[in-house]
Amino acid sequence: MPEADPTPILRRCPDCGSGVKRVLRSANDKRRWDADAWRRYRCRDDRCNWQGLLRVARHRRRASPPASGVAALARMGRITVLLLMTVGLAWGGIVALQLMLGL
C-alpha cells in the first residue's frame, strides 16, 4: 500500500486566500476535454462564496488503464447485438408497412 504524501498540497481560495474544500463537479465540468486535470472547490470562508475549478497536481493525475481484450470484445459484442436489433426492427417495420399498404 503506498504511503500518503507527507507534504499535502494546501489549496487556497484565489479570491481571499482561505482554505478550500472539494465539492462535486457539475456536468459541464466533466465535459471539458481536459476534465481529469481539474477539480471543483469551494471557499471555506462563508463571506467569500468563491467556487470554481483548480488544477490537479501533475503527480496526482492518474492515467486511465487501457481496456483489456476481454472488455473490448464484450463492448464490440454489445454493439453488434444492438445494431442487429436495430436492423431487425427497421426491417420488420418496412414489412409491416408493406402489408398495411397492400404492396
N, CA, C and O atoms as CSV, one atom per row, in Angstrom:
chain,resi,resn,atom,element,x,y,z
A,1,MET,N,N,0.844,-1.175,0.000
A,1,MET,CA,C,0.000,0.000,0.000
A,1,MET,C,C,0.890,1.239,0.000
A,1,MET,O,O,1.789,1.347,0.834
A,2,PRO,N,N,0.650,2.196,-0.941
A,2,PRO,CA,C,1.500,3.376,-0.991
A,2,PRO,C,C,1.233,4.281,0.210
A,2,PRO,O,O,0.105,4.390,0.690
A,3,GLU,N,N,2.287,4.918,0.675
A,3,GLU,CA,C,2.156,5.818,1.814
A,3,GLU,C,C,1.598,7.158,1.362
A,3,GLU,O,O,1.769,7.565,0.212
A,4,ALA,N,N,0.933,7.831,2.279
A,4,ALA,CA,C,0.392,9.153,1.975
A,4,ALA,C,C,1.542,10.138,1.817
A,4,ALA,O,O,2.594,10.005,2.443
A,5,ASP,N,N,1.314,11.116,0.976
A,5,ASP,CA,C,2.321,12.146,0.748
A,5,ASP,C,C,2.486,12.957,2.032
A,5,ASP,O,O,1.502,13.521,2.510
A,6,PRO,N,N,3.688,13.042,2.612
A,6,PRO,CA,C,3.865,13.758,3.882
A,6,PRO,C,C,3.673,15.261,3.750
A,6,PRO,O,O,3.428,15.939,4.748
A,7,THR,N,N,3.779,15.799,2.523
A,7,THR,CA,C,3.580,17.232,2.327
A,7,THR,C,C,2.369,17.432,1.430
A,7,THR,O,O,2.513,17.553,0.213
A,8,PRO,N,N,1.167,17.468,2.020
A,8,PRO,CA,C,-0.022,17.626,1.198
A,8,PRO,C,C,-0.061,19.008,0.548
A,8,PRO,O,O,0.488,19.974,1.078
A,9,ILE,N,N,-0.705,19.081,-0.585
A,9,ILE,CA,C,-0.844,20.347,-1.288
A,9,ILE,C,C,-1.961,21.125,-0.600
A,9,ILE,O,O,-3.088,20.641,-0.499
A,10,LEU,N,N,-1.650,22.321,-0.132
A,10,LEU,CA,C,-2.642,23.150,0.532
A,10,LEU,C,C,-3.290,24.056,-0.513
A,10,LEU,O,O,-2.648,24.956,-1.053
A,11,ARG,N,N,-4.531,23.815,-0.781
A,11,ARG,CA,C,-5.269,24.626,-1.739
A,11,ARG,C,C,-5.775,25.875,-1.037
A,11,ARG,O,O,-6.212,25.823,0.112
A,12,ARG,N,N,-5.712,26.989,-1.736
A,12,ARG,CA,C,-6.175,28.261,-1.195
A,12,ARG,C,C,-7.149,28.904,-2.164
A,12,ARG,O,O,-7.051,28.721,-3.378
A,13,CYS,N,N,-8.082,29.652,-1.620
A,13,CYS,CA,C,-9.049,30.396,-2.422
A,13,CYS,C,C,-8.315,31.486,-3.195
A,13,CYS,O,O,-7.538,32.237,-2.607
A,14,PRO,N,N,-8.551,31.584,-4.507
A,14,PRO,CA,C,-7.859,32.626,-5.276
A,14,PRO,C,C,-8.344,34.037,-4.936
A,14,PRO,O,O,-7.642,35.009,-5.214
A,15,ASP,N,N,-9.542,34.166,-4.333
A,15,ASP,CA,C,-10.069,35.494,-4.005
A,15,ASP,C,C,-9.599,35.997,-2.642
A,15,ASP,O,O,-9.121,37.125,-2.527
A,16,CYS,N,N,-9.738,35.145,-1.591
A,16,CYS,CA,C,-9.448,35.636,-0.242
A,16,CYS,C,C,-8.271,34.933,0.428
A,16,CYS,O,O,-7.795,35.412,1.458
A,17,GLY,N,N,-7.790,33.831,-0.106
A,17,GLY,CA,C,-6.653,33.134,0.454
A,17,GLY,C,C,-6.993,32.134,1.546
A,17,GLY,O,O,-6.095,31.505,2.105
A,18,SER,N,N,-8.281,31.974,1.862
A,18,SER,CA,C,-8.699,30.984,2.864
A,18,SER,C,C,-8.583,29.585,2.279
A,18,SER,O,O,-8.352,29.414,1.082
A,19,GLY,N,N,-8.747,28.584,3.143
A,19,GLY,CA,C,-8.736,27.207,2.673
A,19,GLY,C,C,-9.965,26.902,1.830
A,19,GLY,O,O,-10.980,27.593,1.918
A,20,VAL,N,N,-9.864,25.878,1.029
A,20,VAL,CA,C,-10.989,25.465,0.196
A,20,VAL,C,C,-11.310,24.002,0.480
A,20,VAL,O,O,-10.465,23.257,0.976
A,21,LYS,N,N,-12.526,23.602,0.163
A,21,LYS,CA,C,-12.898,22.198,0.272
A,21,LYS,C,C,-13.394,21.738,-1.087
A,21,LYS,O,O,-13.979,22.506,-1.850
A,22,ARG,N,N,-13.151,20.487,-1.366
A,22,ARG,CA,C,-13.519,19.928,-2.659
A,22,ARG,C,C,-15.011,19.627,-2.675
A,22,ARG,O,O,-15.557,19.115,-1.698
A,23,VAL,N,N,-15.669,19.946,-3.789
A,23,VAL,CA,C,-17.092,19.677,-3.972
A,23,VAL,C,C,-17.283,18.930,-5.288
A,23,VAL,O,O,-16.359,18.839,-6.097
A,24,LEU,N,N,-18.469,18.403,-5.496
A,24,LEU,CA,C,-18.761,17.649,-6.716
A,24,LEU,C,C,-18.703,18.559,-7.934
A,24,LEU,O,O,-19.127,19.714,-7.891
A,25,ARG,N,N,-18.170,18.014,-9.018
A,25,ARG,CA,C,-18.118,18.763,-10.260
A,25,ARG,C,C,-19.481,18.757,-10.938
A,25,ARG,O,O,-20.270,17.832,-10.747
A,26,SER,N,N,-19.756,19.781,-11.723
A,26,SER,CA,C,-21.007,19.847,-12.483
A,26,SER,C,C,-20.836,19.025,-13.766
A,26,SER,O,O,-19.730,18.613,-14.118
A,27,ALA,N,N,-21.949,18.801,-14.445
A,27,ALA,CA,C,-21.904,18.050,-15.707
A,27,ALA,C,C,-21.034,18.774,-16.731
A,27,ALA,O,O,-20.314,18.131,-17.495
A,28,ASN,N,N,-21.096,20.095,-16.753
A,28,ASN,CA,C,-20.266,20.858,-17.695
A,28,ASN,C,C,-18.786,20.717,-17.378
A,28,ASN,O,O,-17.955,20.677,-18.285
A,29,ASP,N,N,-18.452,20.641,-16.082
A,29,ASP,CA,C,-17.050,20.434,-15.708
A,29,ASP,C,C,-16.537,19.114,-16.259
A,29,ASP,O,O,-15.399,19.031,-16.721
A,30,LYS,N,N,-17.366,18.089,-16.212
A,30,LYS,CA,C,-16.954,16.759,-16.668
A,30,LYS,C,C,-16.872,16.658,-18.181
A,30,LYS,O,O,-16.219,15.751,-18.698
A,31,ARG,N,N,-17.511,17.557,-18.897
A,31,ARG,CA,C,-17.490,17.525,-20.366
A,31,ARG,C,C,-16.252,18.179,-20.964
A,31,ARG,O,O,-16.002,18.054,-22.163
A,32,ARG,N,N,-15.482,18.868,-20.147
A,32,ARG,CA,C,-14.286,19.527,-20.661
A,32,ARG,C,C,-13.346,18.494,-21.264
A,32,ARG,O,O,-13.297,17.354,-20.802
A,33,TRP,N,N,-12.611,18.879,-22.278
A,33,TRP,CA,C,-11.686,17.944,-22.915
A,33,TRP,C,C,-10.555,17.567,-21.969
A,33,TRP,O,O,-9.964,16.497,-22.114
A,34,ASP,N,N,-10.243,18.424,-21.006
A,34,ASP,CA,C,-9.176,18.136,-20.041
A,34,ASP,C,C,-9.756,18.002,-18.627
A,34,ASP,O,O,-9.152,18.467,-17.661
A,35,ALA,N,N,-10.911,17.375,-18.512
A,35,ALA,CA,C,-11.632,17.292,-17.235
A,35,ALA,C,C,-10.821,16.619,-16.140
A,35,ALA,O,O,-10.978,16.961,-14.968
A,36,ASP,N,N,-9.964,15.678,-16.486
A,36,ASP,CA,C,-9.178,14.974,-15.473
A,36,ASP,C,C,-8.131,15.873,-14.814
A,36,ASP,O,O,-7.591,15.532,-13.761
A,37,ALA,N,N,-7.851,16.998,-15.419
A,37,ALA,CA,C,-6.827,17.896,-14.893
A,37,ALA,C,C,-7.401,18.941,-13.940
A,37,ALA,O,O,-6.651,19.768,-13.422
A,38,TRP,N,N,-8.722,18.926,-13.695
A,38,TRP,CA,C,-9.368,19.949,-12.881
A,38,TRP,C,C,-10.256,19.328,-11.814
A,38,TRP,O,O,-10.814,18.248,-12.010
A,39,ARG,N,N,-10.382,20.013,-10.685
A,39,ARG,CA,C,-11.306,19.640,-9.614
A,39,ARG,C,C,-12.037,20.899,-9.164
A,39,ARG,O,O,-11.489,21.999,-9.219
A,40,ARG,N,N,-13.275,20.726,-8.720
A,40,ARG,CA,C,-14.077,21.872,-8.259
A,40,ARG,C,C,-13.912,22.027,-6.752
A,40,ARG,O,O,-13.974,21.057,-5.996
A,41,TYR,N,N,-13.699,23.272,-6.337
A,41,TYR,CA,C,-13.517,23.607,-4.926
A,41,TYR,C,C,-14.430,24.764,-4.549
A,41,TYR,O,O,-14.864,25.542,-5.398
A,42,ARG,N,N,-14.714,24.857,-3.236
A,42,ARG,CA,C,-15.500,25.956,-2.683
A,42,ARG,C,C,-14.729,26.526,-1.498
A,42,ARG,O,O,-14.136,25.785,-0.715
A,43,CYS,N,N,-14.744,27.847,-1.378
A,43,CYS,CA,C,-14.048,28.508,-0.278
A,43,CYS,C,C,-14.724,28.167,1.044
A,43,CYS,O,O,-15.950,28.104,1.129
A,44,ARG,N,N,-13.910,27.949,2.072
A,44,ARG,CA,C,-14.444,27.623,3.402
A,44,ARG,C,C,-14.948,28.863,4.150
A,44,ARG,O,O,-15.703,28.745,5.115
A,45,ASP,N,N,-14.533,30.034,3.709
A,45,ASP,CA,C,-14.972,31.277,4.347
A,45,ASP,C,C,-16.386,31.604,3.881
A,45,ASP,O,O,-16.630,31.749,2.683
A,46,ASP,N,N,-17.316,31.721,4.824
A,46,ASP,CA,C,-18.715,31.981,4.486
A,46,ASP,C,C,-18.925,33.333,3.812
A,46,ASP,O,O,-19.881,33.503,3.055
A,47,ARG,N,N,-18.057,34.281,4.073
A,47,ARG,CA,C,-18.207,35.615,3.479
A,47,ARG,C,C,-17.712,35.679,2.042
A,47,ARG,O,O,-18.087,36.592,1.307
A,48,CYS,N,N,-16.895,34.748,1.634
A,48,CYS,CA,C,-16.274,34.806,0.304
A,48,CYS,C,C,-17.186,34.237,-0.787
A,48,CYS,O,O,-17.401,34.891,-1.807
A,49,ASN,N,N,-17.715,33.049,-0.590
A,49,ASN,CA,C,-18.605,32.384,-1.557
A,49,ASN,C,C,-17.939,32.043,-2.888
A,49,ASN,O,O,-18.641,31.805,-3.871
A,50,TRP,N,N,-16.611,32.013,-2.952
A,50,TRP,CA,C,-15.960,31.623,-4.213
A,50,TRP,C,C,-16.138,30.128,-4.432
A,50,TRP,O,O,-16.056,29.331,-3.497
A,51,GLN,N,N,-16.382,29.767,-5.676
A,51,GLN,CA,C,-16.421,28.362,-6.079
A,51,GLN,C,C,-15.896,28.292,-7.501
A,51,GLN,O,O,-16.255,29.117,-8.341
A,52,GLY,N,N,-15.050,27.313,-7.772
A,52,GLY,CA,C,-14.510,27.206,-9.118
A,52,GLY,C,C,-13.578,26.021,-9.263
A,52,GLY,O,O,-13.444,25.192,-8.363
A,53,LEU,N,N,-12.936,25.964,-10.424
A,53,LEU,CA,C,-12.047,24.856,-10.760
A,53,LEU,C,C,-10.604,25.221,-10.460
A,53,LEU,O,O,-10.159,26.337,-10.730
A,54,LEU,N,N,-9.887,24.268,-9.901
A,54,LEU,CA,C,-8.447,24.405,-9.691
A,54,LEU,C,C,-7.759,23.199,-10.301
A,54,LEU,O,O,-8.306,22.096,-10.306
A,55,ARG,N,N,-6.561,23.413,-10.813
A,55,ARG,CA,C,-5.805,22.328,-11.448
A,55,ARG,C,C,-5.369,21.271,-10.454
A,55,ARG,O,O,-5.078,21.563,-9.294
A,56,VAL,N,N,-5.332,20.041,-10.930
A,56,VAL,CA,C,-4.832,18.926,-10.138
A,56,VAL,C,C,-3.317,18.896,-10.300
A,56,VAL,O,O,-2.795,19.152,-11.385
A,57,ALA,N,N,-2.619,18.583,-9.216
A,57,ALA,CA,C,-1.164,18.468,-9.301
A,57,ALA,C,C,-0.801,17.341,-10.263
A,57,ALA,O,O,-1.508,16.336,-10.334
A,58,ARG,N,N,0.279,17.499,-10.994
A,58,ARG,CA,C,0.671,16.513,-12.011
A,58,ARG,C,C,0.850,15.117,-11.431
A,58,ARG,O,O,0.438,14.130,-12.040
A,59,HIS,N,N,1.466,15.035,-10.254
A,59,HIS,CA,C,1.727,13.713,-9.682
A,59,HIS,C,C,0.446,13.050,-9.169
A,59,HIS,O,O,0.468,11.861,-8.850
A,60,ARG,N,N,-0.648,13.768,-9.080
A,60,ARG,CA,C,-1.909,13.205,-8.597
A,60,ARG,C,C,-2.784,12.693,-9.735
A,60,ARG,O,O,-3.732,11.947,-9.493
A,61,ARG,N,N,-2.485,13.074,-10.953
A,61,ARG,CA,C,-3.299,12.629,-12.095
A,61,ARG,C,C,-3.049,11.160,-12.364
A,61,ARG,O,O,-1.911,10.691,-12.322
A,62,ARG,N,N,-4.110,10.447,-12.636
A,62,ARG,CA,C,-3.987,9.027,-12.959
A,62,ARG,C,C,-4.329,8.807,-14.425
A,62,ARG,O,O,-5.320,9.336,-14.929
A,63,ALA,N,N,-3.526,8.048,-15.082
A,63,ALA,CA,C,-3.847,7.682,-16.455
A,63,ALA,C,C,-4.870,6.553,-16.405
A,63,ALA,O,O,-4.777,5.654,-15.570
A,64,SER,N,N,-5.843,6.609,-17.306
A,64,SER,CA,C,-6.832,5.549,-17.315
A,64,SER,C,C,-6.183,4.274,-17.863
A,64,SER,O,O,-5.445,4.321,-18.847
A,65,PRO,N,N,-6.459,3.157,-17.231
A,65,PRO,CA,C,-5.840,1.911,-17.685
A,65,PRO,C,C,-6.387,1.511,-19.056
A,65,PRO,O,O,-7.562,1.742,-19.339
A,66,PRO,N,N,-5.568,0.928,-19.891
A,66,PRO,CA,C,-6.056,0.510,-21.195
A,66,PRO,C,C,-7.090,-0.605,-21.043
A,66,PRO,O,O,-7.008,-1.429,-20.132
A,67,ALA,N,N,-8.052,-0.613,-21.944
A,67,ALA,CA,C,-9.095,-1.633,-21.891
A,67,ALA,C,C,-8.481,-2.995,-22.186
A,67,ALA,O,O,-7.648,-3.131,-23.082
A,68,SER,N,N,-8.896,-3.990,-21.431
A,68,SER,CA,C,-8.378,-5.337,-21.666
A,68,SER,C,C,-9.041,-5.909,-22.916
A,68,SER,O,O,-10.060,-5.398,-23.379
A,69,GLY,N,N,-8.459,-6.961,-23.451
A,69,GLY,CA,C,-9.007,-7.577,-24.651
A,69,GLY,C,C,-10.407,-8.104,-24.435
A,69,GLY,O,O,-11.253,-7.993,-25.322
A,70,VAL,N,N,-10.672,-8.685,-23.253
A,70,VAL,CA,C,-11.995,-9.232,-22.960
A,70,VAL,C,C,-13.025,-8.111,-22.893
A,70,VAL,O,O,-14.130,-8.260,-23.414
A,71,ALA,N,N,-12.678,-6.984,-22.257
A,71,ALA,CA,C,-13.605,-5.864,-22.154
A,71,ALA,C,C,-13.907,-5.289,-23.540
A,71,ALA,O,O,-15.053,-4.948,-23.835
A,72,ALA,N,N,-12.890,-5.182,-24.381
A,72,ALA,CA,C,-13.104,-4.654,-25.729
A,72,ALA,C,C,-13.994,-5.594,-26.535
A,72,ALA,O,O,-14.875,-5.137,-27.263
A,73,LEU,N,N,-13.774,-6.901,-26.413
A,73,LEU,CA,C,-14.628,-7.855,-27.137
A,73,LEU,C,C,-16.061,-7.809,-26.636
A,73,LEU,O,O,-16.996,-7.891,-27.432
A,74,ALA,N,N,-16.247,-7.680,-25.335
A,74,ALA,CA,C,-17.588,-7.593,-24.776
A,74,ALA,C,C,-18.300,-6.343,-25.280
A,74,ALA,O,O,-19.482,-6.392,-25.620
A,75,ARG,N,N,-17.578,-5.221,-25.329
A,75,ARG,CA,C,-18.160,-3.979,-25.829
A,75,ARG,C,C,-18.545,-4.112,-27.298
A,75,ARG,O,O,-19.615,-3.662,-27.708
A,76,MET,N,N,-17.664,-4.735,-28.095
A,76,MET,CA,C,-17.973,-4.937,-29.514
A,76,MET,C,C,-19.163,-5.871,-29.680
A,76,MET,O,O,-19.981,-5.675,-30.578
A,77,GLY,N,N,-19.269,-6.884,-28.825
A,77,GLY,CA,C,-20.410,-7.791,-28.880
A,77,GLY,C,C,-21.712,-7.076,-28.582
A,77,GLY,O,O,-22.711,-7.298,-29.266
A,78,ARG,N,N,-21.715,-6.220,-27.568
A,78,ARG,CA,C,-22.928,-5.461,-27.238
A,78,ARG,C,C,-23.328,-4.544,-28.381
A,78,ARG,O,O,-24.511,-4.425,-28.700
A,79,ILE,N,N,-22.355,-3.899,-28.996
A,79,ILE,CA,C,-22.639,-3.007,-30.122
A,79,ILE,C,C,-23.212,-3.794,-31.286
A,79,ILE,O,O,-24.157,-3.345,-31.934
A,80,THR,N,N,-22.651,-4.963,-31.557
A,80,THR,CA,C,-23.143,-5.804,-32.650
A,80,THR,C,C,-24.586,-6.226,-32.399
A,80,THR,O,O,-25.414,-6.176,-33.308
A,81,VAL,N,N,-24.889,-6.640,-31.182
A,81,VAL,CA,C,-26.260,-7.047,-30.851
A,81,VAL,C,C,-27.219,-5.879,-31.023
A,81,VAL,O,O,-28.307,-6.052,-31.572
A,82,LEU,N,N,-26.835,-4.699,-30.564
A,82,LEU,CA,C,-27.704,-3.533,-30.721
A,82,LEU,C,C,-27.924,-3.179,-32.181
A,82,LEU,O,O,-29.036,-2.824,-32.575
A,83,LEU,N,N,-26.871,-3.272,-32.988
A,83,LEU,CA,C,-27.020,-2.993,-34.423
A,83,LEU,C,C,-27.943,-4.013,-35.087
A,83,LEU,O,O,-28.779,-3.642,-35.910
A,84,LEU,N,N,-27.801,-5.292,-34.739
A,84,LEU,CA,C,-28.671,-6.315,-35.309
A,84,LEU,C,C,-30.128,-6.103,-34.896
A,84,LEU,O,O,-31.041,-6.297,-35.699
A,85,MET,N,N,-30.338,-5.708,-33.654
A,85,MET,CA,C,-31.705,-5.438,-33.205
A,85,MET,C,C,-32.295,-4.253,-33.947
A,85,MET,O,O,-33.470,-4.277,-34.313
A,86,THR,N,N,-31.504,-3.221,-34.175
A,86,THR,CA,C,-31.976,-2.047,-34.902
A,86,THR,C,C,-32.331,-2.396,-36.332
A,86,THR,O,O,-33.371,-1.976,-36.839
A,87,VAL,N,N,-31.472,-3.162,-36.984
A,87,VAL,CA,C,-31.745,-3.580,-38.364
A,87,VAL,C,C,-33.001,-4.448,-38.409
A,87,VAL,O,O,-33.831,-4.285,-39.304
A,88,GLY,N,N,-33.149,-5.363,-37.461
A,88,GLY,CA,C,-34.330,-6.220,-37.420
A,88,GLY,C,C,-35.604,-5.427,-37.217
A,88,GLY,O,O,-36.612,-5.701,-37.870
A,89,LEU,N,N,-35.580,-4.450,-36.323
A,89,LEU,CA,C,-36.761,-3.615,-36.105
A,89,LEU,C,C,-37.093,-2.790,-37.345
A,89,LEU,O,O,-38.263,-2.656,-37.706
A,90,ALA,N,N,-36.080,-2.243,-37.991
A,90,ALA,CA,C,-36.321,-1.465,-39.208
A,90,ALA,C,C,-36.905,-2.347,-40.299
A,90,ALA,O,O,-37.847,-1.946,-40.983
A,91,TRP,N,N,-36.357,-3.543,-40.468
A,91,TRP,CA,C,-36.855,-4.467,-41.490
A,91,TRP,C,C,-38.296,-4.872,-41.169
A,91,TRP,O,O,-39.137,-4.921,-42.067
A,92,GLY,N,N,-38.584,-5.161,-39.911
A,92,GLY,CA,C,-39.940,-5.510,-39.508
A,92,GLY,C,C,-40.917,-4.378,-39.751
A,92,GLY,O,O,-42.052,-4.613,-40.167
A,93,GLY,N,N,-40.487,-3.155,-39.497
A,93,GLY,CA,C,-41.344,-2.001,-39.761
A,93,GLY,C,C,-41.642,-1.840,-41.238
A,93,GLY,O,O,-42.763,-1.494,-41.610
A,94,ILE,N,N,-40.657,-2.086,-42.080
A,94,ILE,CA,C,-40.860,-1.977,-43.542
A,94,ILE,C,C,-41.838,-3.055,-44.006
A,94,ILE,O,O,-42.727,-2.779,-44.812
A,95,VAL,N,N,-41.682,-4.267,-43.507
A,95,VAL,CA,C,-42.583,-5.368,-43.886
A,95,VAL,C,C,-44.000,-5.060,-43.430
A,95,VAL,O,O,-44.950,-5.268,-44.184
A,96,ALA,N,N,-44.156,-4.569,-42.214
A,96,ALA,CA,C,-45.489,-4.231,-41.693
A,96,ALA,C,C,-46.126,-3.121,-42.519
A,96,ALA,O,O,-47.323,-3.166,-42.802
A,97,LEU,N,N,-45.326,-2.118,-42.909
A,97,LEU,CA,C,-45.843,-1.026,-43.741
A,97,LEU,C,C,-46.290,-1.544,-45.105
A,97,LEU,O,O,-47.320,-1.114,-45.624
A,98,GLN,N,N,-45.521,-2.465,-45.688
A,98,GLN,CA,C,-45.904,-3.041,-46.985
A,98,GLN,C,C,-47.205,-3.833,-46.856
A,98,GLN,O,O,-48.049,-3.767,-47.749
A,99,LEU,N,N,-47.383,-4.574,-45.772
A,99,LEU,CA,C,-48.620,-5.320,-45.582
A,99,LEU,C,C,-49.807,-4.383,-45.412
A,99,LEU,O,O,-50.885,-4.657,-45.940
A,100,MET,N,N,-49.633,-3.290,-44.691
A,100,MET,CA,C,-50.716,-2.342,-44.493
A,100,MET,C,C,-51.094,-1.649,-45.777
A,100,MET,O,O,-52.272,-1.376,-46.008
A,101,LEU,N,N,-50.129,-1.361,-46.613
A,101,LEU,CA,C,-50.381,-0.668,-47.871
A,101,LEU,C,C,-50.785,-1.636,-48.993
A,101,LEU,O,O,-51.205,-1.197,-50.063
A,102,GLY,N,N,-50.664,-2.913,-48.761
A,102,GLY,CA,C,-51.028,-3.921,-49.749
A,102,GLY,C,C,-50.060,-4.002,-50.919
A,102,GLY,O,O,-50.471,-4.294,-52.042
A,103,LEU,N,N,-48.811,-3.753,-50.677
A,103,LEU,CA,C,-47.818,-3.823,-51.758
A,103,LEU,C,C,-47.271,-5.201,-51.934
A,103,LEU,O,O,-46.426,-5.424,-52.802
